[in-house]
Structure formats: C-alpha cells, structure tokens
C-alpha cells in the first residue's frame, strides 16, 4: 500500500521555522472550498525531493557506505531488523504514513551529511552492543538531537553566552532585532523532525535541544543554502568526533549536556504573543540555569 496521509497538505511550510530549509515536498494547495485535504503519497513526494536535490547539486544523497538514499514503504523493513541497520545496509529509509516520517525525510534532504553520520553511529553502536529495551548512552544522545535538536548560530558570542546562561529576556527581548531582518546576527535552524512535528500545532512549552555555534561576522550575508550546507558539514564532523569511542579525557563528548534548552516559541518572529515581554515571565517554560553549561562551538573548527 502506498504511504499516503490525508493531513500532510495541512502543513504550512510558510511558517518561520521552515525559513532555513528547502526541498519541501510539493503538496497541492488547498482553497477555502476544500474541507478535507487530499491523500498524499509521502514516499513518492520525498523521492521527488531527492531527484530535485540531485538536479540542483549535481550529486546524490548517500549513506555513510555511499549507497544512494531512497525512501521506501515501511513494509520494506524486514521483521526483526533494526531501522538504522536497514538504512546502513541498503540506503533505503522505511517511511510510515505520518507527519513524523515526512519531516524526517525533509531533514534528510536538508542535512544529508549529518543524517548519514547519525545513521553510521547508530548502526555501528548496534553492531557493538545489539538492540536492547534501553538505548546506550551514545544512541540516546544521538536520538535526542535527531528528534528534537536545533542549531543556534550567531556572529555575536555575547548572545550565545546569554542563551547559555538562560538569560532569556536579554537574549530574546533586549536583542530582539538581532533575530529579525536583513542584518540579523543570530538565527535558529531546526533539525529534529519530532520538533517540527510538534510545531505543526505550536505550543508555548515546545523546547529544542540546541547546539550553540559561533560564526564569523558577515556570515549571514551569504545565501541560506550556503549557510545550511556549511552547518551540515560542521554538524556531521562534530557528531562524528564527539561520538567516537575512547576520546581523550579533555575532549567534548556527546551527551545530553552538549545541548542548550531553547523554548522555540520565544524566538522572535515565531509567535505573535512573544512581542510582549511578559511572555517570557512563565518560569515553567523559561527556566533558570542548570548546574552545567552547554558548550559553544566555533563553526570554523569543524569546516577544515
């Protein structure tokens, strides 16, 4: 049976959290006369996105074994075989008929190097430790970012330090204009497909596990595609290294402590409600600092 879902056309790809993504599935537009969205073949649309990527970039998306990626029906996943192992062995991504897997495909189209590294680290960990009721600490950290991650990029280290210190009003209210307009100095790139799924129906308490990335002054003057491609390269290298076994004691290792919590509806431009400073007074959402700080990474360290 084809992977179809009657609500996929209801995803509004004009929302601000999609601003830094591209290769969207080409869904039919609905007008006011339609009360029901048409069924959409998810696998077909995502594979069309792969073809469009290949045409634009003159290259194919592959997994870490250099096998070309293709989206397939969920039924293609053999019983008893781990999802990540199947992708590693075949290049085929089993896809269910839901928003979650549709948005996972969208992230494969936008961050292909990073997704390939995630699949590699999962597959090799499974070979080493097998599949159990609970994931290993490594696979748990990979999953947290893969599902709910985001990337905050800024050319202003002070802004990143304010987020790092949970100084929400300073980072998001006092410096609101830094997030908006042509001359922005900070931006949020969503990565987690479960995060994007939550944002189909936005709620104030949706929180991303983010990486904080420092970039050079003027970085935002380049095209969004160039920005995203650089981040993809850097994130792939960063996760590949942080997930390696036997790292030196002083090296940054992959764990949940690598990520900075960020209530995404507080990002300027994400909600009409956050234009009022009182929006940020909700301490159940905009919480105080932890006993440890997420690191700030320099983009340049991971591009060479």
Buried (B, 14 or more C-beta within 10 A) or exposed (E): EEBBBEBBBEBEEEEBBBBBBBBBBEBEEEEEEEEEBEBBBBBBBBBBBBEBBEEEEEEBBBBBBEBEBBBBBBEBBEEEEBBBBBBBBBBBBBBBBBBEBBBBBBBBBBBBBBBBBBBBBBBBBBEEEEBEEEBBEBBEBBBBBBBBBBBBBBBBEEBBBBBBBBBBBBBBBEBBEBBBEEEBBBBBBBBBBBBBBBBBEBEBEBBBBBBBBBBEEEBBEEEBEEBBBBBBBBBBBBBBBBBEEEEEEEEEBBEEBBBBBBBBBBBBBBBEEBEEEEBBEBEEBBEEEEEEBBBBBEBEEBEE
